[in-house]
Amino acid sequence: MSAAADARRRIALVTGMSGAGRTTALRALEDAGYEAVDNLPLSLLSSLIRPDDMPGRPLAIGIDTRTRGFAIEPLLATLDRVRGQPELDLRLVFVDCDDEVLRRRFTETRRRHPLAMDRAVTDGIRLERSLLRDLRDRADLIIDTSTLSQADLKRRVQDSLAIDARPELAVQVISFAYRNGLPRDADLVFDVRFLANPHYVPELRALTGREAAVASYIERDAGCASFLEGLTAMLGALLPRYEREGKSYLTIAIGCTGGQHRSVYVAERLTGWLRDNGRRCALLHRDMIPDRRRDDLGPAASAAPEASGPAAA
Protein backbone atom coordinates (compact mmCIF):
# COMPACT_ATOMS: atom_id res chain seq x y z
CA MET A 1 0.00 0.00 0.00
CA SER A 2 1.52 3.33 -1.02
CA ALA A 3 1.98 6.29 1.30
CA ALA A 4 -0.58 8.22 -0.75
CA ALA A 5 -3.15 5.48 -0.22
CA ASP A 6 -2.37 5.40 3.52
CA ALA A 7 -3.09 9.14 3.73
CA ARG A 8 -6.60 8.86 2.34
CA ARG A 9 -9.38 10.07 4.62
CA ARG A 10 -11.47 7.14 5.81
CA ILE A 11 -15.26 7.40 5.60
CA ALA A 12 -17.63 4.71 6.83
CA LEU A 13 -21.16 5.05 5.48
CA VAL A 14 -23.38 2.92 7.73
CA THR A 15 -26.79 1.85 6.48
CA GLY A 16 -29.04 -1.20 6.58
CA MET A 17 -32.38 -2.59 7.65
CA SER A 18 -34.34 -0.78 10.35
CA GLY A 19 -33.98 -2.70 13.62
CA ALA A 20 -30.85 -4.54 12.48
CA GLY A 21 -28.46 -2.51 14.63
CA ARG A 22 -27.33 0.42 12.47
CA THR A 23 -27.35 2.84 15.41
CA THR A 24 -25.31 0.43 17.55
CA ALA A 25 -22.78 0.07 14.72
CA LEU A 26 -22.50 3.85 14.37
CA ARG A 27 -21.96 4.29 18.10
CA ALA A 28 -19.29 1.59 18.02
CA LEU A 29 -17.39 3.59 15.40
CA GLU A 30 -17.76 6.74 17.47
CA ASP A 31 -16.31 4.88 20.48
CA ALA A 32 -13.44 3.73 18.22
CA GLY A 33 -12.48 7.31 17.39
CA TYR A 34 -14.61 8.18 14.37
CA GLU A 35 -16.54 11.43 14.14
CA ALA A 36 -20.13 10.20 13.85
CA VAL A 37 -22.98 11.98 12.07
CA ASP A 38 -26.45 10.44 11.96
CA ASN A 39 -29.65 11.21 10.04
CA LEU A 40 -27.91 13.71 7.78
CA PRO A 41 -30.23 14.95 5.00
CA LEU A 42 -29.10 13.28 1.79
CA SER A 43 -28.75 16.67 0.07
CA LEU A 44 -25.93 17.56 2.50
CA LEU A 45 -23.92 14.35 2.07
CA SER A 46 -21.70 15.58 -0.77
CA SER A 47 -20.78 18.79 1.03
CA LEU A 48 -19.96 16.92 4.25
CA ILE A 49 -17.39 14.65 2.62
CA ARG A 50 -15.60 17.14 0.37
CA PRO A 51 -11.86 16.33 0.65
CA ASP A 52 -10.88 19.96 1.31
CA ASP A 53 -13.30 20.22 4.24
CA MET A 54 -12.52 16.91 5.90
CA PRO A 55 -11.54 16.98 9.61
CA GLY A 56 -8.58 15.06 10.97
CA ARG A 57 -10.56 12.10 12.31
CA PRO A 58 -12.18 9.37 10.21
CA LEU A 59 -15.86 10.03 9.58
CA ALA A 60 -18.82 7.68 10.15
CA ILE A 61 -22.14 8.67 8.58
CA GLY A 62 -25.45 6.97 9.34
CA ILE A 63 -28.06 6.86 6.58
CA ASP A 64 -31.27 4.84 6.36
CA THR A 65 -34.76 5.05 4.90
CA ARG A 66 -35.75 7.63 7.55
CA THR A 67 -33.10 10.06 6.30
CA ARG A 68 -34.62 13.21 4.82
CA GLY A 69 -34.62 13.06 1.04
CA PHE A 70 -33.63 9.37 1.01
CA ALA A 71 -33.62 7.89 -2.49
CA ILE A 72 -31.49 5.06 -3.81
CA GLU A 73 -30.44 6.44 -7.20
CA PRO A 74 -29.09 9.81 -5.92
CA LEU A 75 -27.34 8.01 -3.07
CA LEU A 76 -25.65 5.53 -5.42
CA ALA A 77 -24.60 8.40 -7.69
CA THR A 78 -23.05 10.20 -4.71
CA LEU A 79 -21.21 7.03 -3.70
CA ASP A 80 -19.79 6.70 -7.22
CA ARG A 81 -18.51 10.28 -7.11
CA VAL A 82 -16.90 9.77 -3.71
CA ARG A 83 -15.25 6.51 -4.74
CA GLY A 84 -13.71 8.37 -7.66
CA GLN A 85 -11.86 10.80 -5.38
CA PRO A 86 -8.35 9.50 -4.62
CA GLU A 87 -8.16 11.46 -1.35
CA LEU A 88 -11.04 9.48 0.19
CA ASP A 89 -11.35 5.87 1.32
CA LEU A 90 -15.08 5.09 1.44
CA ARG A 91 -16.40 1.91 3.07
CA LEU A 92 -20.10 1.15 2.70
CA VAL A 93 -21.32 -0.92 5.68
CA PHE A 94 -24.72 -2.65 5.48
CA VAL A 95 -26.21 -3.97 8.73
CA ASP A 96 -28.64 -6.77 7.92
CA CYS A 97 -30.82 -9.23 9.81
CA ASP A 98 -33.22 -12.10 9.18
CA ASP A 99 -36.78 -10.91 8.48
CA GLU A 100 -38.33 -13.00 11.25
CA VAL A 101 -35.82 -11.70 13.80
CA LEU A 102 -36.59 -8.13 12.70
CA ARG A 103 -40.31 -8.76 13.08
CA ARG A 104 -39.79 -10.15 16.57
CA ARG A 105 -37.62 -7.19 17.59
CA PHE A 106 -40.23 -4.67 16.49
CA THR A 107 -42.99 -6.67 18.19
CA GLU A 108 -41.10 -7.05 21.47
CA THR A 109 -40.15 -3.38 21.66
CA ARG A 110 -43.59 -2.25 20.40
CA ARG A 111 -41.91 0.06 17.92
CA ARG A 112 -43.47 0.83 14.56
CA HIS A 113 -41.51 0.15 11.42
CA PRO A 114 -40.69 3.47 9.70
CA LEU A 115 -42.12 2.22 6.41
CA ALA A 116 -45.23 0.63 7.93
CA MET A 117 -46.66 3.17 10.35
CA ASP A 118 -50.23 2.09 9.63
CA ARG A 119 -49.59 -1.44 8.35
CA ALA A 120 -48.15 -4.73 9.55
CA VAL A 121 -44.45 -4.77 10.45
CA THR A 122 -43.85 -7.49 7.87
CA ASP A 123 -45.05 -5.15 5.11
CA GLY A 124 -42.50 -2.53 6.14
CA ILE A 125 -39.68 -5.07 6.29
CA ARG A 126 -40.54 -6.43 2.85
CA LEU A 127 -40.75 -2.94 1.34
CA GLU A 128 -37.50 -1.79 2.92
CA ARG A 129 -35.59 -4.89 1.80
CA SER A 130 -36.74 -4.31 -1.76
CA LEU A 131 -35.83 -0.62 -1.55
CA LEU A 132 -32.32 -1.31 -0.19
CA ARG A 133 -31.43 -4.28 -2.42
CA ASP A 134 -29.12 -2.32 -4.74
CA LEU A 135 -27.44 -0.61 -1.80
CA ARG A 136 -26.77 -3.96 -0.13
CA ASP A 137 -25.31 -5.31 -3.36
CA ARG A 138 -22.81 -2.43 -3.39
CA ALA A 139 -21.74 -2.83 0.26
CA ASP A 140 -18.09 -3.40 1.13
CA LEU A 141 -19.03 -5.01 4.43
CA ILE A 142 -22.28 -6.81 5.31
CA ILE A 143 -22.87 -7.64 8.96
CA ASP A 144 -25.70 -10.04 9.81
CA THR A 145 -26.90 -9.34 13.36
CA SER A 146 -29.53 -12.11 13.52
CA THR A 147 -27.58 -13.98 16.22
CA LEU A 148 -25.36 -11.16 17.55
CA SER A 149 -25.70 -9.33 20.83
CA GLN A 150 -25.03 -5.60 20.94
CA ALA A 151 -21.58 -6.32 22.38
CA ASP A 152 -20.87 -8.81 19.56
CA LEU A 153 -21.89 -6.25 16.96
CA LYS A 154 -19.77 -3.53 18.50
CA ARG A 155 -16.67 -5.72 18.50
CA ARG A 156 -17.34 -6.92 14.94
CA VAL A 157 -17.57 -3.32 13.70
CA GLN A 158 -14.52 -2.14 15.61
CA ASP A 159 -12.43 -5.07 14.47
CA SER A 160 -13.34 -4.55 10.82
CA LEU A 161 -13.03 -0.76 10.77
CA ALA A 162 -10.39 -0.02 13.40
CA ILE A 163 -8.61 3.28 12.77
CA ASP A 164 -5.16 1.76 13.24
CA ALA A 165 -5.89 -1.37 11.18
CA ARG A 166 -3.53 -2.10 8.33
CA PRO A 167 -5.08 -1.46 4.89
CA GLU A 168 -5.49 -5.09 3.97
CA LEU A 169 -8.15 -7.77 3.60
CA ALA A 170 -9.97 -8.36 6.91
CA VAL A 171 -11.19 -11.95 7.31
CA GLN A 172 -13.96 -13.28 9.54
CA VAL A 173 -14.35 -17.01 10.15
CA ILE A 174 -17.77 -18.24 11.32
CA SER A 175 -18.69 -21.74 12.49
CA PHE A 176 -22.38 -22.57 12.14
CA ALA A 177 -25.03 -25.30 12.21
CA TYR A 178 -26.70 -26.13 8.90
CA ARG A 179 -29.96 -26.79 10.72
CA ASN A 180 -30.03 -23.08 11.65
CA GLY A 181 -29.38 -21.88 8.11
CA LEU A 182 -26.41 -20.39 6.27
CA PRO A 183 -24.83 -17.16 7.58
CA ARG A 184 -26.31 -14.35 5.50
CA ASP A 185 -23.00 -12.51 5.19
CA ALA A 186 -20.86 -15.49 4.12
CA ASP A 187 -18.66 -15.11 1.03
CA LEU A 188 -17.23 -18.65 1.10
CA VAL A 189 -18.98 -21.66 2.68
CA PHE A 190 -17.34 -25.01 3.48
CA ASP A 191 -19.30 -28.09 4.58
CA VAL A 192 -17.40 -30.31 7.06
CA ARG A 193 -20.19 -32.80 7.74
CA PHE A 194 -18.07 -35.50 6.05
CA LEU A 195 -15.74 -35.59 9.10
CA ALA A 196 -16.27 -38.10 11.92
CA ASN A 197 -18.98 -36.75 14.23
CA PRO A 198 -18.14 -36.56 17.98
CA HIS A 199 -21.85 -36.12 18.73
CA TYR A 200 -22.25 -39.90 18.61
CA VAL A 201 -19.56 -40.48 21.24
CA PRO A 202 -21.31 -40.14 24.65
CA GLU A 203 -18.29 -38.71 26.51
CA LEU A 204 -17.73 -36.08 23.77
CA ARG A 205 -21.31 -35.01 23.09
CA ALA A 206 -21.43 -32.26 25.72
CA LEU A 207 -18.05 -30.84 24.69
CA THR A 208 -17.18 -28.53 21.78
CA GLY A 209 -14.57 -28.44 19.05
CA ARG A 210 -12.36 -26.36 21.33
CA GLU A 211 -11.71 -29.23 23.73
CA ALA A 212 -8.60 -31.37 23.17
CA ALA A 213 -10.55 -34.64 23.36
CA VAL A 214 -12.87 -33.56 20.53
CA ALA A 215 -9.98 -32.25 18.44
CA SER A 216 -8.11 -35.53 18.89
CA TYR A 217 -11.18 -37.54 17.83
CA ILE A 218 -11.70 -35.45 14.66
CA GLU A 219 -8.01 -35.56 13.78
CA ARG A 220 -8.11 -39.37 13.78
CA ASP A 221 -10.43 -39.14 10.75
CA ALA A 222 -8.26 -40.01 7.75
CA GLY A 223 -9.79 -37.17 5.72
CA CYS A 224 -9.15 -34.40 8.25
CA ALA A 225 -5.50 -33.59 7.58
CA SER A 226 -5.83 -33.65 3.79
CA PHE A 227 -8.92 -31.40 3.95
CA LEU A 228 -7.17 -28.80 6.10
CA GLU A 229 -4.13 -28.92 3.86
CA GLY A 230 -6.26 -28.40 0.76
CA LEU A 231 -8.34 -25.65 2.40
CA THR A 232 -5.33 -23.61 3.49
CA ALA A 233 -3.59 -24.12 0.13
CA MET A 234 -6.66 -22.84 -1.71
CA LEU A 235 -7.09 -19.84 0.57
CA GLY A 236 -3.38 -19.08 0.38
CA ALA A 237 -3.83 -18.65 -3.36
CA LEU A 238 -7.23 -16.88 -3.23
CA LEU A 239 -6.68 -14.21 -0.57
CA PRO A 240 -3.97 -12.27 -2.44
CA ARG A 241 -6.17 -12.26 -5.54
CA TYR A 242 -9.14 -10.90 -3.56
CA GLU A 243 -6.86 -8.14 -2.29
CA ARG A 244 -5.69 -7.28 -5.80
CA GLU A 245 -9.33 -6.96 -6.83
CA GLY A 246 -9.85 -4.41 -4.05
CA LYS A 247 -11.95 -6.57 -1.68
CA SER A 248 -11.69 -5.27 1.89
CA TYR A 249 -13.64 -7.90 3.85
CA LEU A 250 -14.10 -11.65 3.47
CA THR A 251 -16.33 -13.92 5.56
CA ILE A 252 -15.57 -17.65 5.54
CA ALA A 253 -18.26 -19.92 6.98
CA ILE A 254 -17.59 -23.47 8.20
CA GLY A 255 -20.70 -25.60 8.74
CA CYS A 256 -21.63 -28.91 10.33
CA THR A 257 -24.91 -30.39 11.56
CA GLY A 258 -25.09 -28.96 15.09
CA GLY A 259 -22.44 -26.23 15.09
CA GLN A 260 -20.71 -27.59 18.22
CA HIS A 261 -17.92 -29.94 17.21
CA ARG A 262 -16.60 -30.28 13.64
CA SER A 263 -17.29 -26.77 12.39
CA VAL A 264 -15.90 -25.26 15.61
CA TYR A 265 -12.73 -27.35 15.37
CA VAL A 266 -12.09 -26.46 11.72
CA ALA A 267 -12.89 -22.78 12.31
CA GLU A 268 -10.40 -22.69 15.18
CA ARG A 269 -7.70 -24.37 13.09
CA LEU A 270 -8.34 -22.11 10.11
CA THR A 271 -8.27 -18.95 12.24
CA GLY A 272 -4.99 -20.04 13.79
CA TRP A 273 -3.49 -20.61 10.34
CA LEU A 274 -4.67 -17.22 9.09
CA ARG A 275 -3.25 -15.38 12.11
CA ASP A 276 0.02 -17.32 11.93
CA ASN A 277 0.31 -16.09 8.36
CA GLY A 278 -0.15 -12.46 9.38
CA ARG A 279 -3.81 -12.12 8.46
CA ARG A 280 -6.19 -9.90 10.43
CA CYS A 281 -8.88 -12.41 11.36
CA ALA A 282 -11.95 -12.45 13.65
CA LEU A 283 -13.61 -15.65 14.82
CA LEU A 284 -17.28 -16.20 15.68
CA HIS A 285 -18.94 -19.47 16.72
CA ARG A 286 -22.50 -18.58 15.75
CA ASP A 287 -24.37 -21.60 17.05
CA MET A 288 -22.17 -22.82 19.88
CA ILE A 289 -23.90 -23.57 23.17
CA PRO A 290 -24.10 -20.10 24.79
CA ASP A 291 -22.43 -20.97 28.09
CA ARG A 292 -19.47 -22.47 26.22
CA ARG A 293 -19.03 -19.56 23.82
CA ARG A 294 -15.88 -17.60 24.46
CA ASP A 295 -15.71 -14.03 23.19
CA ASP A 296 -13.47 -14.64 20.19
CA LEU A 297 -14.24 -11.89 17.74
CA GLY A 298 -10.63 -10.89 17.16
CA PRO A 299 -8.27 -8.14 18.29
CA ALA A 300 -11.06 -5.79 19.40
CA ALA A 301 -12.35 -8.33 21.92
CA SER A 302 -10.87 -6.34 24.78
CA ALA A 303 -13.37 -3.52 24.24
CA ALA A 304 -15.52 -2.59 27.21
CA PRO A 305 -18.51 -4.93 27.56
CA GLU A 306 -22.01 -3.79 26.65
CA ALA A 307 -25.46 -5.14 27.25
CA SER A 308 -25.76 -8.70 25.99
CA GLY A 309 -29.18 -8.27 24.41
CA PRO A 310 -29.85 -8.49 20.66
CA ALA A 311 -28.35 -5.90 18.33
CA ALA A 312 -31.70 -4.28 17.67
CA ALA A 313 -30.87 -0.61 17.87
C-alpha positions in Angstrom: 0.0 0.0 0.0 1.5 3.3 -1.0 2.0 6.3 1.3 -0.6 8.2 -0.8 -3.2 5.5 -0.2 -2.4 5.4 3.5 -3.1 9.1 3.7 -6.6 8.9 2.3 -9.4 10.1 4.6 -11.5 7.1 5.8 -15.3 7.4 5.6 -17.6 4.7 6.8 -21.2 5.1 5.5 -23.4 2.9 7.7 -26.8 1.9 6.5 -29.0 -1.2 6.6 -32.4 -2.6 7.6 -34.3 -0.8 10.4 -34.0 -2.7 13.6 -30.8 -4.5 12.5 -28.5 -2.5 14.6 -27.3 0.4 12.5 -27.4 2.8 15.4 -25.3 0.4 17.6 -22.8 0.1 14.7 -22.5 3.8 14.4 -22.0 4.3 18.1 -19.3 1.6 18.0 -17.4 3.6 15.4 -17.8 6.7 17.5 -16.3 4.9 20.5 -13.4 3.7 18.2 -12.5 7.3 17.4 -14.6 8.2 14.4 -16.5 11.4 14.1 -20.1 10.2 13.9 -23.0 12.0 12.1 -26.5 10.4 12.0 -29.6 11.2 10.0 -27.9 13.7 7.8 -30.2 14.9 5.0 -29.1 13.3 1.8 -28.7 16.7 0.1 -25.9 17.6 2.5 -23.9 14.4 2.1 -21.7 15.6 -0.8 -20.8 18.8 1.0 -20.0 16.9 4.2 -17.4 14.7 2.6 -15.6 17.1 0.4 -11.9 16.3 0.7 -10.9 20.0 1.3 -13.3 20.2 4.2 -12.5 16.9 5.9 -11.5 17.0 9.6 -8.6 15.1 11.0 -10.6 12.1 12.3 -12.2 9.4 10.2 -15.9 10.0 9.6 -18.8 7.7 10.2 -22.1 8.7 8.6 -25.5 7.0 9.3 -28.1 6.9 6.6 -31.3 4.8 6.4 -34.8 5.1 4.9 -35.8 7.6 7.6 -33.1 10.1 6.3 -34.6 13.2 4.8 -34.6 13.1 1.0 -33.6 9.4 1.0 -33.6 7.9 -2.5 -31.5 5.1 -3.8 -30.4 6.4 -7.2 -29.1 9.8 -5.9 -27.3 8.0 -3.1 -25.7 5.5 -5.4 -24.6 8.4 -7.7 -23.0 10.2 -4.7 -21.2 7.0 -3.7 -19.8 6.7 -7.2 -18.5 10.3 -7.1 -16.9 9.8 -3.7 -15.3 6.5 -4.7 -13.7 8.4 -7.7 -11.9 10.8 -5.4 -8.4 9.5 -4.6 -8.2 11.5 -1.3 -11.0 9.5 0.2 -11.3 5.9 1.3 -15.1 5.1 1.4 -16.4 1.9 3.1 -20.1 1.1 2.7 -21.3 -0.9 5.7 -24.7 -2.6 5.5 -26.2 -4.0 8.7 -28.6 -6.8 7.9 -30.8 -9.2 9.8 -33.2 -12.1 9.2 -36.8 -10.9 8.5 -38.3 -13.0 11.3 -35.8 -11.7 13.8 -36.6 -8.1 12.7 -40.3 -8.8 13.1 -39.8 -10.1 16.6 -37.6 -7.2 17.6 -40.2 -4.7 16.5 -43.0 -6.7 18.2 -41.1 -7.1 21.5 -40.2 -3.4 21.7 -43.6 -2.3 20.4 -41.9 0.1 17.9 -43.5 0.8 14.6 -41.5 0.1 11.4 -40.7 3.5 9.7 -42.1 2.2 6.4 -45.2 0.6 7.9 -46.7 3.2 10.4 -50.2 2.1 9.6 -49.6 -1.4 8.3 -48.2 -4.7 9.6 -44.5 -4.8 10.4 -43.8 -7.5 7.9 -45.1 -5.1 5.1 -42.5 -2.5 6.1 -39.7 -5.1 6.3 -40.5 -6.4 2.8 -40.7 -2.9 1.3 -37.5 -1.8 2.9 -35.6 -4.9 1.8 -36.7 -4.3 -1.8 -35.8 -0.6 -1.6 -32.3 -1.3 -0.2 -31.4 -4.3 -2.4 -29.1 -2.3 -4.7 -27.4 -0.6 -1.8 -26.8 -4.0 -0.1 -25.3 -5.3 -3.4 -22.8 -2.4 -3.4 -21.7 -2.8 0.3 -18.1 -3.4 1.1 -19.0 -5.0 4.4 -22.3 -6.8 5.3 -22.9 -7.6 9.0 -25.7 -10.0 9.8 -26.9 -9.3 13.4 -29.5 -12.1 13.5 -27.6 -14.0 16.2 -25.4 -11.2 17.5 -25.7 -9.3 20.8 -25.0 -5.6 20.9 -21.6 -6.3 22.4 -20.9 -8.8 19.6 -21.9 -6.2 17.0 -19.8 -3.5 18.5 -16.7 -5.7 18.5 -17.3 -6.9 14.9 -17.6 -3.3 13.7 -14.5 -2.1 15.6 -12.4 -5.1 14.5 -13.3 -4.6 10.8 -13.0 -0.8 10.8 -10.4 0.0 13.4 -8.6 3.3 12.8 -5.2 1.8 13.2 -5.9 -1.4 11.2 -3.5 -2.1 8.3 -5.1 -1.5 4.9 -5.5 -5.1 4.0 -8.1 -7.8 3.6 -10.0 -8.4 6.9 -11.2 -11.9 7.3 -14.0 -13.3 9.5 -14.3 -17.0 10.1 -17.8 -18.2 11.3 -18.7 -21.7 12.5 -22.4 -22.6 12.1 -25.0 -25.3 12.2 -26.7 -26.1 8.9 -30.0 -26.8 10.7 -30.0 -23.1 11.6 -29.4 -21.9 8.1 -26.4 -20.4 6.3 -24.8 -17.2 7.6 -26.3 -14.3 5.5 -23.0 -12.5 5.2 -20.9 -15.5 4.1 -18.7 -15.1 1.0 -17.2 -18.7 1.1 -19.0 -21.7 2.7 -17.3 -25.0 3.5 -19.3 -28.1 4.6 -17.4 -30.3 7.1 -20.2 -32.8 7.7 -18.1 -35.5 6.1 -15.7 -35.6 9.1 -16.3 -38.1 11.9 -19.0 -36.7 14.2 -18.1 -36.6 18.0 -21.8 -36.1 18.7 -22.3 -39.9 18.6 -19.6 -40.5 21.2 -21.3 -40.1 24.7 -18.3 -38.7 26.5 -17.7 -36.1 23.8 -21.3 -35.0 23.1 -21.4 -32.3 25.7 -18.1 -30.8 24.7 -17.2 -28.5 21.8 -14.6 -28.4 19.1 -12.4 -26.4 21.3 -11.7 -29.2 23.7 -8.6 -31.4 23.2 -10.5 -34.6 23.4 -12.9 -33.6 20.5 -10.0 -32.3 18.4 -8.1 -35.5 18.9 -11.2 -37.5 17.8 -11.7 -35.5 14.7 -8.0 -35.6 13.8 -8.1 -39.4 13.8 -10.4 -39.1 10.8 -8.3 -40.0 7.8 -9.8 -37.2 5.7 -9.1 -34.4 8.2 -5.5 -33.6 7.6 -5.8 -33.7 3.8 -8.9 -31.4 3.9 -7.2 -28.8 6.1 -4.1 -28.9 3.9 -6.3 -28.4 0.8 -8.3 -25.6 2.4 -5.3 -23.6 3.5 -3.6 -24.1 0.1 -6.7 -22.8 -1.7 -7.1 -19.8 0.6 -3.4 -19.1 0.4 -3.8 -18.7 -3.4 -7.2 -16.9 -3.2 -6.7 -14.2 -0.6 -4.0 -12.3 -2.4 -6.2 -12.3 -5.5 -9.1 -10.9 -3.6 -6.9 -8.1 -2.3 -5.7 -7.3 -5.8 -9.3 -7.0 -6.8 -9.9 -4.4 -4.0 -11.9 -6.6 -1.7 -11.7 -5.3 1.9 -13.6 -7.9 3.8 -14.1 -11.7 3.5 -16.3 -13.9 5.6 -15.6 -17.6 5.5 -18.3 -19.9 7.0 -17.6 -23.5 8.2 -20.7 -25.6 8.7 -21.6 -28.9 10.3 -24.9 -30.4 11.6 -25.1 -29.0 15.1 -22.4 -26.2 15.1 -20.7 -27.6 18.2 -17.9 -29.9 17.2 -16.6 -30.3 13.6 -17.3 -26.8 12.4 -15.9 -25.3 15.6 -12.7 -27.4 15.4 -12.1 -26.5 11.7 -12.9 -22.8 12.3 -10.4 -22.7 15.2 -7.7 -24.4 13.1 -8.3 -22.1 10.1 -8.3 -19.0 12.2 -5.0 -20.0 13.8 -3.5 -20.6 10.3 -4.7 -17.2 9.1 -3.2 -15.4 12.1 0.0 -17.3 11.9 0.3 -16.1 8.4 -0.1 -12.5 9.4 -3.8 -12.1 8.5 -6.2 -9.9 10.4 -8.9 -12.4 11.4 -12.0 -12.4 13.6 -13.6 -15.7 14.8 -17.3 -16.2 15.7 -18.9 -19.5 16.7 -22.5 -18.6 15.7 -24.4 -21.6 17.1 -22.2 -22.8 19.9 -23.9 -23.6 23.2 -24.1 -20.1 24.8 -22.4 -21.0 28.1 -19.5 -22.5 26.2 -19.0 -19.6 23.8 -15.9 -17.6 24.5 -15.7 -14.0 23.2 -13.5 -14.6 20.2 -14.2 -11.9 17.7 -10.6 -10.9 17.2 -8.3 -8.1 18.3 -11.1 -5.8 19.4 -12.3 -8.3 21.9 -10.9 -6.3 24.8 -13.4 -3.5 24.2 -15.5 -2.6 27.2 -18.5 -4.9 27.6 -22.0 -3.8 26.7 -25.5 -5.1 27.2 -25.8 -8.7 26.0 -29.2 -8.3 24.4 -29.9 -8.5 20.7 -28.4 -5.9 18.3 -31.7 -4.3 17.7 -30.9 -0.6 17.9 
